[in-house]
């Protein structure tokens, strides 16, 4: 009884605010849309929306169907795009989500040879998922997620592609700049600058501060790596970043890396994808190439 057409109507009404606007978006008459929903309500025996003045407000049943459409429609639309690409002789589009803000430069080293090896595959890098990539992966908005913090859940598969060391980055004139390593107590009066992620996903807290039972004086968040490092270079705070990234920026900025603890904090970059996509050849090729380049990172 429930067809894709019904889910499309509910989505368009919710997004556009009225049946008239939804009808225009779907290139149908308002009466045709109303008739389709009335017929569905008759078959289901429950209303999916009620009138609230000039607008339509979804009932609990309507909200459930709206959520269902939010999950199913992107998958159907993605499948149709792929079928169109197959029909045009293309293999598909690899949609990569970035949940590792410092990894963009590394990714460029992978994408260039991949595009050369797979001329029938397009690559789309979506940085807007850098702080919420797991949900985007589960909801088919992306195909591969680049992250240093994999979340092991049913239906997702993870491959480590390269290892690195998380280090403290300080201004060149900072009192800690000449140290071989720092301990947590050395940073209790510092301002820690991080990306805007949940604190329980920050390694400097989980692996450094929490075991020692202390924390920095203040935490500030900045989204972009360049601005974050400019803040550090100007003495506004310290940060924790991959050693390779700090060394790249140290060539053009007065910043230096310092080891976190005597043994450091080892980390890995992972590529995640849906386990059901294991047979997708062009995804496998990308992950193999990324792992090979990661070995030399």
N, C-alpha and C positions, 0 to 999 in steps of 0.2 A: 504493500500500500504506500509506503513512504518512498518517494522517488527523488532523484537528484534535483529535479525541477522545484520540488517543495522546499528543499534546503536552500536552493539559490534564492527563492523568493524571500524566505525568512532572513537570510544574510543581507540581502539588498535593502529590505525594509529597516533592519536594525542599523545598517550603516548610513542610510540616506534619510531616515526619519519619517518617511511617508510611503504609502502605497503608490501614489502618483509618481514620485521620483523613482521608486523601484521599477515601476512599469516602463518608464522611459529608459532606464538603464538596461533593462532586459528586452527592449524593443517589442513590447507587447502592450495590449490595452489594460487599463486598470480593471475592467470587468473580467477579463480573462484570468488575471491574477486572483481576484476575489473569488471567482468561481472555483479555481483550482484549490484554494485553501479551504473554502466551505466544503468541498467534496472530501478533502482529506479529513477535516474535522468530523464529518459525518461517518466516515469509515472508522476513524479511531475512537469516536464517542467522547471526545474531549476537545475543548477550545484550545487553540494555540496562541491566540492573542485576544485582547479586549480593547475596546476604544476608550481612550483617555483624552477627552476633548477632541482635538483634531488629529491627534497622534494615536499610534497603536502600541500597546504595552504587552509584551509577551507574558503569557501565563507560565506557571512552573513547567507545564508540558512543552510550551514553546521555547522556554529557556533550555530545556534538555535537547530539543531538536536543533536549536541554534548552536549549542556546544558540539553536537554531533557533526553538524555541517562544518564547524571550524576545524574538526579533525579530518573529515573525509574529503571535503572539497579541495583543499590544497593537494592532497595525494592524487585525486582524479585529474586536476589541472596539470600537475607535474607529469603524470602519465601521458596526457594528451600532447604536451609539449615534446616529450620524448618520442612519441609515435610520429609526430610531424617531422622531427629531426631525422628519424630513421627513414621516413618516406623521401626526404630530400637528400639522402645519402650521407647524413651526418651520424655519428655514433651517439652523441648526447652532449649534455652540459654537466661539467663537474662544478658543483657549488661548494666552495670552501668557506667555512666559518672560522674566524680568528678569535680565540679566547686567550691569546697570548700577545699582548700589545707589543712586546719587544721583538716578536718573531717575524715581523713583516719583511725585514731585509733578508732574513734567511729564506723565507718563502719565495722571494723573487729568484733565488738561485735554483729553486726546484721548478718553478713554473716555466721559465724560458726553455730548458731542454725538453720538458714535457710537451709543450705546444709543438715543438719541432718534431717530436717522435709520434705525436697523435694529432695530425692535421685536421681530422674530422671531429675533434672534441673541443668544445669551447670551455673556458675556465672563467668562473665568476667568483671573486673574492669579496665576501661580505663581512666588513669589520664591525657592523652594528651589533653583531652577536658576541662581541669580545667579552661581555660580562654576563652572558646568559646563553651560552652555546648549547648546553645539554638539551634544553627545552626545544631549541631550534632544530637540533638533530632528530629528536624524537618525533617532532611534528612535521618532518619532511621539508623544512624550509632550507636546509643545507644537506649535503651528502657526506662531507668530511669535516671534522672539527680538529683544529690545531690547538692543543692545550697542554699546560704543564701539570694540570690537576684533573686527571681522569676520574669520573664518577662511575664506579662499577655497578651497572644495573642490568637487569635482564633485557636482552634485545640489542645491547650495544657491545661492540668489539673494539679493543684498543691495541695499538702497535706502538712500542717505543721507537723513536727514530733517531734521537741523539741525546747524549748526556752533557750536562754542564754543571758549573758550580754557582750557587747563589752567593753573592758577596755584598758587603756593605759598600756603598759608594758615598764618598765625602768630597768636599771641596779640597783642592790641593793645599790650601793653607789651614785646613782644619787640624786641631791638635791630635786627632787620631790618624791623620794621613800617613804618618811614618811608622805606624804599628804593623807588626807582622800579622796579628789577629786581634780581635776585640772580644770581650766577654759581655754578656747581657748587662751586667752592672755598669759597664762603661757608657751605656746609652740611656740611662734613666733620666737624664736631664736634656735629652735631645728631642727635636721634633722629627717624627718619622713621616716621610712623604711616600704614599703608596698609590696604586691605581684604585679606583672605587669598586673594590670587591669586598664581599663579606670577610670579616676579620678571621673567621675560622678557616678560610681558604688561603691565608697568607702564611707562607712557610716560616718567615722570620718570627711570627708569633708561635706557631705550632712547634717548630723544631729548635727555637732559640730562647724566646722570652718565657713562654709558659713553663718549660721544665725548670727554669731558674726562679720562677715565682716573681718576676718583675716585668716592667713594661716601660716604654718611653713616656716622657712627660706629656706628649701630645701627638696626635695623628692627623695629618692633612691628606686629602685625596686630590689627585690630578689625573685626567684621562690620557693626556698625550705624553709620550716619552720625551720629546724635545723640551717641552715646558717643565716637566718634572726635573730633568737634568739641569736646566737653566736655574731652577730654584736651588738645587743642591750646590751648583757652582757658585752661586751668589751668597752662599752661607746661610740660606733660610731653613735648612734641615738636612737630613741624611735619608738615604733610601736603600732598598735591597733589590738588586737586579742581577741578571746573568753576567758572569765575568766577561764573556766574549763581547757583550754589548757595551759594557763599561770601557773595555779596552779600545773598542772602535771609537767611542765618543771622546775618550781621553786624548786622542790625537788633535781634536779641535776645541776641546773644552778643558778648563782647569779642574778636572775631577780625577780621583784615583780609586781603585778598588782595594778593600781591606777584607781579609778572610773573617768569616763569622764563626768564632770559636776555633779552637786549636785544630780541629779536624775538618772544618768547613761544613757546608750544607750541600750535599750532592742532589741534583735534580735531573729530570728527564723531560723531554718534549714528546708528547704522544699524539698520534693521529687516531681519531675515533670515527666509527661509522656504524650504521645499522647492521646487525649480524645477518639480516635477511638479504643484504646486498653483496654477500660474499662472492657471488658468481659474476658480479659486474666487472668485466675485464678491464675497462679503462680506469676504474677506481683502484684495482689491484696494481696496475702499472704505475699509477701516481704514488701509491704507498711504497712500492719497491724502490722507485727512484728517490723519493724523499729519504728513505732509510739509507740509501747509498750515499747521498749527499750529506746526510746527517753524520755519517761516520767520519767525514772529513771536515766537519764544522769546527 
